[in-house]
Structure formats: structure tokens, C-alpha cells
Amino acid sequence: MTDTRRRVKVYTLNEDRQWDDRGTGHVSSGYVERLKGMSLLVRAESDGESGSLLLESKINPNTAYQKQQDTLIVWSEAENYDLALSFQEKAGCDEIWEKICQVQGKDPSVDITQELVDESEEERFDDMSSPGLELPPCELGRLEELAELVASSLPSPLRREKLALAVENEGYIRKLLELFRQCEDLENADGLHHLYEIVKGIFLLNRTALFEVMFSEECIMDVIGCLEHDPVLGAAPRRHRDFLTKTARFKEVIPIGDPELRAKIHQTYRVQYIQDMVLPTPSVFEENMLSTLHSFIFFNKVEIVGMLQDDEKFLTDLFAQLTDEATDDDKRYELVNFLKEFCAFSQTLQPQNRESFFKTLSNMGILPALEVVLGMDDVQVRGAATDIFSYLVEYNPSMVREFVMQESQQNDDDILLINLIIEHMICDTDPELGGAVQLMGLLRTLVDPENMLATANKTEKTEFLSFFYKHCMHILSAPLLANTTDDKLSKDDFQTSQLLALILELLTFCVEHHTYHIKNYIINKDVLRRVLVLTASQHAFLALCALRFMRRIIGLKDEFYNRYIIRNFLFEPVVKAFLNNGARYNLMNSAIIEMFEYVRVDVKSLTAHIVENYWKALEDVNYVQTFKGLKLRYEQQRERQDNPKLDSMRSILRNHRFRRDARTLDDDEEMWFNADEDELEDGEAVVPPSDNKTTKSSGGAGENEDLMDPISKFMERKKLKDSDEKEVLGKSSSLSGRQSPSFKLSFSGSTTKTSLSSPPPSASLHPGSPGSPGSPGSPGSGAKGSPPTAVTTKGGLVGLVDYPDDDEEDEEDVSGESKEETPPLSKKSKLSS
């Protein structure tokens, strides 16, 4: 059985002077060879007996350990590095405290061990020569002397420690508070100013034992009274006590039967008030001297949450009254505010305890209770309930999703918790929609697939998204659909536009993350058409939200979306918005141009749709090349469609051509392969020699019969020319001086003259003959836009080389004239080496 006496939480103090939880484990003490001394060891409980070490700290004889509130041990291991162990049981704390005191040679009855710090040798000698600090008698006439003593002791850690011990051992605080009452009765302003400095200095001693006296029920109000008389304020002291006793009232919304818990709540509130309102803003130096005050408040809150969580009767009564229809509005407001503060206190818990806390609230019925409260008319009550709901969603969204799916089996859509949240977002009366923004963030968390769980038996993502689109989406999109009827905006005021922008932001998130569900909804409900109506809004931010929504859809490259856009001519409002924006260089202009540019590069179907339907409206836009590029890309696509056999043949040739390894194209080859296609159509083909090696197609005879016939004829004709072309090869080799020449074809479309580096053989292919440029099946034939096909050799290896133009990034020279309109010129080939 686990020894709960040794069960502890490990805390460290961060740079913001807040305690960070480092985990839960079991503490032990023992000799550690590496540290050469007795040490405190804490092993993580989740890892068993051989678990990972959460803490390994040597018990240093010169370190000051403090025992606080019976279950805490706090100490500093280095400058600005504080540690704390919070024990589950007092017995465990006492046991470890005895071990620490044994190592340091201290009496276990003390709450703090002696602190020794590095100081100058002279100062240390002076301080060690006097074993203790003697305080002047606690009298009115000696208050000035005492104030000077406190001020002079604060800079020295050793003197500060001695002063703290003296104040603690002599019961000095109660004597000072008695003097305070006398000074107030006598209206002794000087005495009150001295007491202010003294009490402020005692706070800076950073001593838990002194805080426990100062914050006791009988002393705390007098301590606050001393801090009202700041000398800077002169004769106009603060009235903190009046506020705490007359204005701030403790309301027990549910009677607390435990007097210890009630006293702890009172104490924590007052100490928090002292820290936030009474004490002057500390300097950087003083901030480090108030760490114990921060710790005191922090651990008080942890203790309060634990005591309330364990009181089942209290929580049962709380939720019963919260959901009771007979509870009046004022009482319900107090109950909701208490629950909100209760959840805020829970943020101090470590993760394991916080999970247990929210599970307890869930079992008690916090979500049904919130559903009742959110359905009320009181704006303040709903606001507090929204804050509570945000704590639940941020910590455990799966718990909320599970609840709303279960209640959908029993309740109508209108009263579902998640739909109440959507309605409050839509109906937010704040001109700036502060509440709506908060609620939209919560909805986004709930529909985010990234935090949804997937198990072997069920997938939360599938179940919840199906539920959401069936029961909730129509409510979320209702304002959008209602405001865009008949393809025009019904209302275009600022608040309505802000709300629509929020809804669009959430819908855009759904487009990016939900795919299937949102796609069905958009297409079935014609949502994109309605959204694009908003591009006519007078508010630029709303029009841009609409464009962003469409841009996200196009960015998915989903043909279902593309066909939907084409079928409904949904680029029309975008083009109108672009033209209405005129020549203004603004976000609207840039966003629309970027969208068209993306379509030009990546979406073929939309490119054709835009050019065919909107080219007349866009052809005069010259300050960017986007629209002319759209037209160019469209023409290239049409040319491919007009020659499907050649396009298929190019694919076959490309897949079976020989590749030359470890070699790049030189400049002449690049020029040949990039030559204009209309030049290649009528030029003379020159085929270098081969060693009777050919490339064979692997396609089926039946499937590619029409394509393979011209290829076979072309290859046969090529073989017949081998003997004649060997002579060309020899001559060119002798001129170039290369061992392995590579021949390139260069055609000129602007002249009929031929430039020869060596006499070429007759290589004309007559139109109409098989394999000629005029043949439909010839590799060199086809309408404008079909790629050239050539044969190259190097070192005797022959391969069919095809560089097709179907790469989307190729930019071809398209003249805009068809082959039928411009008769072919009589050209001769230009052979270069």
C-alpha cells in the first residue's frame, strides 16, 4: 500500500514570483555519494519505485529551511531559486522536518533553521561578535529608534534574519499593535508614521512565522490599520479597514459548516487585499523579499479548493439551488459568481488535481447547470456563466463535446448547450462584440479536430462533426444566409458586419480543417454564393473576409468545389469587386490579383472558366501580367485538347526514351528544344546515325494501334537514311573536333536561307508521306502547341528525346494565329555543330 505520509508535490518559484508545479511523488532522505551528504529525494509516483527523480537536493547545513502551515517545507538553493514541498499529511512533513533539523543540528520545534549567507568578512565578524539583536523597549518614545533599526537591518540578510528572530521570540508584533491603538486614540501622527515604516519592514523580513501572527483573526485588521498611515499621504490616511468591514461583505451563498474553511477564506481574501491594495508597489529589490507572502496566498488557495471539493454536501446544495427555478435572480447571480471564483482558484492546482476538480464538477452536473443559467435574460449572470464555460472548454473540450452529443438525444436543437453559446455570440449587444469574440474562440476550440480523441472503438472527430453539422451549423450560418438574400446585402452597418466577419472566420477555419462535412454543406446550401455577396460591402474588412473564404476553397484544389464554382459562375462577384475597386492599389486589389495568379498557376479548370467568361472585362488590365498569363495558359490548354493523339504519343515516347546520365544540356541543345513549334512544323528533319538500336513501345497493340503505326513508319524511314547520314556525321565530327558529337536541330522561322557547317544530305520529308510534318500521326506534325520530337545520338546510343510542353511552368511563344490562317513557309534545316 502506498505510504501517503511521504506523498508530496514539488514546487519551484518562477521569475514572475509564481509557484510552478513540478509533479507529484514520494519523498525520502538518504546519503547520496555524488552530493557527498544527506539529501532529499523525490521520485515521481507515476513511475513506480524506480521512477524518475523529481528532486535531488542536498541538505546543506547553512541553508535556511522554513516549515509553513504544518504541511509545507520551503527553502532556497540559490539566488532566486526557491523550492517547496507540499505534503499530503502533517505526519510526513514532521518526519522530513526532523531529518533536516537532525542534519543541521537544530531543534525540530523551530519553524526555520539559521540562515547564513555570504557577506564581507568584516561585516560577518561584526555580526558574529554579537550573538543576537537586541530590540529597544516597545514604547511610544522609542518608535523612531525602532524604525531606524528596522531600516538599517533590511539590506543585510544576516541582520534581517536576526531581526526576524528577535521580533518573533519577544512577541513584539502584538506589542506594536497595542501601541498602534494608543497612537490612533491620541491622534499621534508621528507615531503612526513610524509604525507604518516598522510594519512595512516586518513584511519585507519574508518570514512565515511572523505572517501567521500578523494575519491571525485578532491582529490582521490592526496590521492593515498601520499600513493606512503612509507618511507620503500626510494627514489623509487611506480607509482600507472601512472598505473591508463596511463595503466588502462576505456572502455565504451556501452555508459553510466547517469553521476552519470559513476562517481560511476570510484570511485569504484579506491577505490578497493587503498584497494588491495596501502594500505600496514594491521595488525590484523588495519584490524578491515578498516571496513568502506570495507563497502564503498560493497555498491558502490550494487548501481552500481541496476543502470545498471534499465537501460533497456543499457542492450538492450549490448545484441544486443553481438549477432550481424557485431561486431568485439575485441569489442565482451570487451562486454563479461563487462558482466562477471557485473555478478561478482551481488554476492554482497541479494538473492531476485540476483534472480531478473538473471531473468532480462534471459529476455534480455543472454543464446542465450552465445550460440553465445561459438561458436566462440577466446579462451579468450569462457573462459569469460564459467565463465558467471557458474554463471547462479550455481544460477539457472532450468532456463538453461528449455532454452536448448526449443531450441531443433528449432535447431539441434550440436548447442544446452549444446552440445557446452560438445564439449568445450572434445576439451580443456589445458594439465591439467583445463577448462574441470570446464565444467564437470557444466554438473554434470545440470544432478543432486537433484536440479530438481517436480510439479503437470510436472516433470523436467523426461523431462530433456529424452532430455539429446536423444540429448546429444551420444556427451558426443563419445571420449570413438571412443577410444575403436575393444576392444583395440586407444590412451593412458596422456591428452586423463585425458579426458576419466572425462567422466567416469560423467557417474559413472549418474549410481548412473539416473537408468532407463543410464541403457538403457549402455545395448543398450554396454558401459560397451568399458569402460572395459580401464583397459588395462598404466595410473593407468584411469584403476581404469573403475573399479569404473563397481563396481557402480554391486552395484545396478540389474538383468538386471547382465544378460548383464553374456551374454557378461564382467568379462574377469577384470580377465585379475588382472592377469596382478601380485603379486603387489596396488590400482588395492585391487579394483578388493573388487569387487569379494562384488559379493561373495551379487550377486548369478555373483558368478556362475565367478566360471564357470574363476575358473581355479583364483584357485591358496591363499593370500586372496575371490576366494575360491566364489567357496564355488557356490557349496552351486548348492546343493540347485539339491534339489528344499527339499528347498521348508524347507520353509514350517520354516514358520509353533513353536518358543520358551525368550530362546536362549545353546552350545549343537548349535552344533547339525550346524552338518555336511553328518553326518545327515545317522544318526539315535531320536524323543522325544509330547502331540500329530503337526504342520500343510497351503499350498494348489494341490500345495504341493508331499511335504506334506512325511511330513504326518513322523508325523505318530513319533506318533507310543511316548510310547517307554517316557521311554527315563524319564531316561534322572532323569540323567540331569532338570524339562523341551531339547533333542539334535549329530551325529559323524568319528566313528561307540555309546556313551549313558541312554539306547535309537530302533529308526533306514531303507533305503527305507517312511520317512527314503534314501527316496527322507524325511526331513533327500537329496544330500549334504540340511539342517537337527528335532523335539525338551520342557515342552511338540512339534515343527518342521529347521535352513536352505540358509542364505548367513552361512559357511558350504563342502568336495567336492558327496553322490554317498562316500557310507554312518553305524552310530548310540549319545544321550546326
WOVEN-V135999 format. One record per backbone hydrogen bond with DSSP energy under -1.0 kcal/mol. NH is the residue of the N-H (numbers start at 1). CO is the residue of the C=O. E is the energy in kcal/mol with one decimal. If there is no record, write none. Layout:
# WOVEN-V135999
NH,CO,E + NH,CO,E
This chain:
# WOVEN-V135999
4,2,-1.1 + 7,4,-1.1 + 8,25,-2.8 + 9,86,-1.9 + 10,23,-2.5 + 11,84,-2.5 + 12,20,-2.1 + 13,82,-1.8 + 14,18,-3.0 + 17,14,-1.7 + 20,12,-3.4 + 22,10,-3.3 + 25,8,-2.4 + 26,43,-2.0 + 27,6,-2.4 + 28,41,-2.4 + 30,39,-1.8 + 32,37,-2.3 + 36,32,-1.1 + 37,32,-1.4 + 39,30,-2.8 + 40,57,-3.5 + 41,28,-3.0 + 42,55,-2.4 + 43,26,-2.0 + 44,52,-2.8 + 45,24,-1.9 + 48,45,-1.2 + 51,48,-1.6 + 54,42,-3.3 + 55,42,-1.6 + 57,40,-2.6 + 59,38,-2.9 + 60,58,-1.3 + 63,60,-1.6 + 66,74,-3.1 + 67,111,-3.1 + 68,72,-2.2 + 72,68,-1.7 + 73,85,-1.8 + 74,66,-2.8 + 75,83,-2.2 + 77,81,-2.1 + 81,78,-2.0 + 83,75,-3.2 + 84,11,-2.0 + 85,73,-2.4 + 86,9,-2.4 + 87,71,-3.0 + 88,7,-2.4 + 93,89,-1.4 + 94,90,-2.6 + 95,91,-2.0 + 96,92,-2.1 + 97,93,-2.5 + 98,94,-2.0 + 99,95,-1.4 + 100,96,-2.2 + 101,97,-2.6 + 102,98,-2.2 + 103,99,-2.0 + 104,100,-2.1 + 106,101,-3.0 + 110,107,-2.0 + 113,65,-1.7 + 116,62,-1.4 + 124,120,-2.8 + 125,121,-2.4 + 126,122,-2.3 + 127,123,-2.5 + 128,124,-2.7 + 129,125,-1.5 + 139,137,-1.8 + 142,139,-1.3 + 143,140,-1.1 + 146,142,-2.4 + 147,143,-2.6 + 148,144,-1.9 + 149,145,-2.0 + 150,146,-2.4 + 151,147,-2.2 + 152,148,-2.2 + 153,149,-1.3 + 154,150,-1.3 + 160,156,-2.7 + 161,157,-2.1 + 162,158,-2.0 + 163,159,-2.5 + 164,160,-2.1 + 165,161,-2.2 + 166,162,-2.2 + 167,163,-2.6 + 168,164,-2.3 + 169,165,-2.9 + 170,166,-1.8 + 171,168,-1.0 + 172,167,-1.9 + 175,171,-1.0 + 176,172,-2.4 + 177,173,-2.4 + 178,174,-1.6 + 179,175,-1.8 + 180,176,-2.0 + 181,177,-1.8 + 182,178,-1.6 + 183,179,-2.7 + 184,180,-2.4 + 185,181,-2.1 + 186,182,-2.4 + 188,183,-2.6 + 189,187,-1.3 + 192,188,-2.1 + 193,189,-2.3 + 194,190,-2.3 + 195,191,-2.3 + 196,192,-1.8 + 197,193,-1.7 + 198,194,-2.2 + 199,195,-2.9 + 200,196,-2.4 + 201,197,-2.0 + 202,198,-2.0 + 203,199,-1.9 + 204,200,-1.5 + 206,203,-1.6 + 211,207,-1.9 + 212,208,-2.4 + 213,209,-1.1 + 214,210,-2.7 + 215,211,-2.9 + 216,213,-1.2 + 219,216,-1.0 + 220,216,-2.5 + 223,219,-2.1 + 224,220,-2.2 + 225,221,-2.0 + 226,222,-2.3 + 227,223,-1.5 + 228,225,-1.3 + 229,226,-1.0 + 230,228,-1.1 + 233,230,-1.8 + 236,233,-1.4 + 238,228,-1.6 + 243,239,-1.6 + 244,240,-2.3 + 245,241,-2.3 + 246,242,-2.5 + 247,242,-1.0 + 248,243,-3.6 + 253,251,-1.4 + 262,258,-2.0 + 263,259,-2.5 + 264,260,-2.1 + 265,261,-2.2 + 266,262,-2.2 + 267,263,-2.6 + 268,264,-2.4 + 269,265,-2.2 + 270,266,-2.1 + 271,267,-2.6 + 272,268,-2.5 + 273,269,-2.0 + 274,270,-2.3 + 275,271,-2.5 + 276,272,-2.5 + 277,273,-3.0 + 278,273,-1.3 + 279,274,-2.8 + 287,283,-2.5 + 288,284,-1.1 + 290,287,-1.4 + 294,290,-1.7 + 295,291,-2.3 + 296,292,-2.3 + 297,293,-1.9 + 298,294,-2.5 + 299,295,-2.6 + 300,296,-1.4 + 301,297,-2.2 + 302,298,-1.9 + 303,299,-2.0 + 304,300,-2.4 + 305,301,-2.4 + 306,302,-2.0 + 307,303,-2.3 + 308,304,-2.5 + 309,305,-2.5 + 310,306,-1.6 + 312,310,-1.3 + 315,311,-1.8 + 316,312,-2.6 + 317,313,-2.3 + 318,314,-2.1 + 319,315,-2.3 + 320,316,-2.0 + 321,317,-2.3 + 322,318,-1.8 + 323,319,-1.6 + 327,324,-1.4 + 332,328,-2.4 + 333,329,-2.4 + 334,330,-2.0 + 335,331,-2.2 + 336,332,-2.6 + 337,333,-2.2 + 338,334,-2.2 + 339,335,-2.4 + 340,336,-2.4 + 341,337,-2.3 + 342,338,-2.6 + 343,339,-2.3 + 344,340,-2.1 + 345,341,-2.4 + 346,342,-1.3 + 347,344,-1.2 + 348,345,-2.0 + 349,346,-1.9 + 354,350,-2.6 + 355,351,-2.4 + 356,352,-1.8 + 357,353,-2.3 + 358,354,-2.5 + 359,355,-2.0 + 360,356,-2.1 + 361,357,-2.1 + 362,358,-2.4 + 363,359,-2.5 + 364,360,-1.7 + 365,362,-1.2 + 366,361,-1.7 + 369,365,-1.7 + 370,366,-2.4 + 371,367,-2.0 + 372,368,-1.7 + 373,369,-2.2 + 374,370,-3.0 + 376,373,-1.8 + 382,378,-2.3 + 383,379,-2.3 + 384,380,-2.2 + 385,381,-2.4 + 386,382,-2.4 + 387,383,-1.8 + 388,384,-1.9 + 389,385,-2.6 + 390,386,-2.1 + 391,387,-1.6 + 392,388,-1.7 + 393,389,-2.5 + 394,390,-2.5 + 395,391,-1.6 + 396,392,-2.8 + 400,396,-1.1 + 401,397,-2.5 + 402,398,-2.5 + 403,399,-1.7 + 404,400,-2.3 + 405,401,-2.0 + 406,402,-1.8 + 407,403,-2.4 + 408,404,-1.0 + 409,406,-1.2 + 410,407,-1.5 + 411,407,-2.5 + 416,413,-1.4 + 420,416,-2.0 + 421,417,-1.9 + 422,418,-1.9 + 423,419,-2.5 + 424,420,-2.3 + 425,421,-1.8 + 426,422,-2.3 + 427,423,-2.4 + 433,430,-1.7 + 437,433,-2.1 + 438,434,-1.7 + 439,435,-2.4 + 440,436,-2.5 + 441,437,-1.9 + 442,438,-1.6 + 443,439,-2.5 + 444,440,-2.4 + 445,441,-1.8 + 446,442,-2.0 + 447,443,-2.0 + 451,448,-1.3 + 452,449,-1.6 + 455,458,-2.6 + 460,453,-2.0 + 463,459,-2.0 + 464,460,-2.9 + 465,461,-2.3 + 466,462,-1.8 + 467,463,-2.0 + 468,464,-3.0 + 469,465,-2.4 + 470,466,-1.3 + 471,467,-2.7 + 472,468,-2.3 + 473,468,-2.0 + 475,472,-1.0 + 476,472,-2.0 + 477,473,-2.4 + 481,477,-2.5 + 482,478,-2.7 + 483,479,-1.5 + 488,485,-1.3 + 490,483,-2.2 + 497,493,-2.2 + 498,494,-2.3 + 499,495,-2.2 + 500,496,-2.5 + 501,497,-2.2 + 502,498,-2.0 + 503,499,-2.3 + 504,500,-2.6 + 505,501,-2.1 + 506,502,-1.9 + 507,503,-2.5 + 508,504,-2.8 + 509,505,-1.8 + 510,506,-1.9 + 511,507,-2.2 + 512,508,-1.8 + 513,509,-1.6 + 514,510,-3.1 + 517,514,-1.0 + 519,515,-2.3 + 520,516,-2.0 + 521,517,-1.9 + 522,518,-2.8 + 523,519,-2.3 + 524,520,-2.4 + 525,521,-2.3 + 527,522,-1.9 + 530,526,-1.3 + 531,527,-2.5 + 532,528,-2.4 + 534,531,-1.7 + 535,532,-1.3 + 536,533,-1.6 + 537,534,-1.8 + 543,539,-1.8 + 544,540,-2.5 + 545,541,-1.5 + 546,542,-2.0 + 547,543,-2.1 + 548,544,-2.6 + 549,545,-2.0 + 550,546,-2.0 + 551,547,-2.7 + 552,548,-2.2 + 553,549,-1.6 + 554,550,-2.6 + 555,551,-2.3 + 556,553,-1.2 + 557,554,-1.9 + 562,558,-2.3 + 563,559,-2.8 + 564,560,-1.8 + 565,561,-2.5 + 566,562,-2.6 + 567,563,-2.9 + 568,564,-1.5 + 569,566,-1.1 + 570,565,-2.2 + 572,569,-1.2 + 575,571,-2.7 + 576,572,-2.4 + 577,573,-2.3 + 578,574,-2.2 + 579,575,-2.6 + 580,576,-2.9 + 581,577,-1.5 + 584,581,-1.3 + 586,584,-1.1 + 590,586,-2.4 + 591,587,-2.9 + 592,588,-2.1 + 593,589,-2.2 + 594,590,-2.4 + 595,591,-1.7 + 596,592,-2.2 + 597,593,-2.6 + 598,594,-2.2 + 599,595,-2.1 + 600,596,-2.6 + 601,597,-1.9 + 602,598,-2.5 + 603,599,-2.1 + 607,603,-1.5 + 608,604,-2.1 + 609,605,-1.7 + 610,606,-2.5 + 611,607,-2.2 + 612,608,-2.4 + 613,609,-1.5 + 614,610,-3.0 + 615,611,-1.1 + 618,614,-1.1 + 619,615,-2.0 + 621,618,-1.8 + 629,625,-2.4 + 630,626,-1.8 + 631,627,-1.9 + 632,628,-2.4 + 633,629,-2.6 + 634,630,-2.2 + 635,631,-2.3 + 636,632,-2.1 + 637,633,-2.0 + 638,634,-2.2 + 639,635,-2.2 + 640,636,-1.7 + 641,637,-2.1 + 642,638,-1.9 + 647,643,-2.0 + 648,644,-2.2 + 649,645,-2.8 + 650,646,-2.7 + 651,647,-1.3 + 652,648,-1.9 + 653,649,-2.9 + 654,650,-2.6 + 655,651,-1.9 + 670,666,-2.3 + 671,667,-2.2 + 672,668,-2.1 + 673,669,-2.6 + 674,670,-1.6 + 675,672,-1.3 + 680,676,-1.3 + 681,677,-1.8 + 704,700,-2.2 + 708,704,-2.7 + 709,705,-1.4 + 711,707,-1.0 + 712,708,-2.6 + 713,709,-2.1 + 714,710,-2.3 + 715,711,-2.3 + 716,712,-2.3 + 717,713,-2.5 + 718,714,-1.9 + 719,715,-1.8 + 720,716,-1.5 + 722,719,-1.4 + 725,721,-2.3 + 726,722,-1.5 + 729,725,-2.4 + 730,726,-2.5 + 731,727,-2.3 + 732,728,-2.5 + 733,729,-2.1 + 734,730,-2.0 + 735,731,-1.9 + 736,732,-2.3 + 737,733,-2.0 + 746,830,-1.5 + 769,766,-1.9 + 772,769,-2.2 + 775,772,-1.9 + 778,775,-1.1 + 781,778,-1.6 + 786,783,-1.9 + 790,801,-1.3 + 792,799,-1.4 + 794,797,-1.1 + 797,794,-1.4 + 799,792,-1.3 + 801,790,-1.6 + 810,807,-1.7 + 814,812,-1.0 + 822,818,-1.4 + 830,746,-1.1
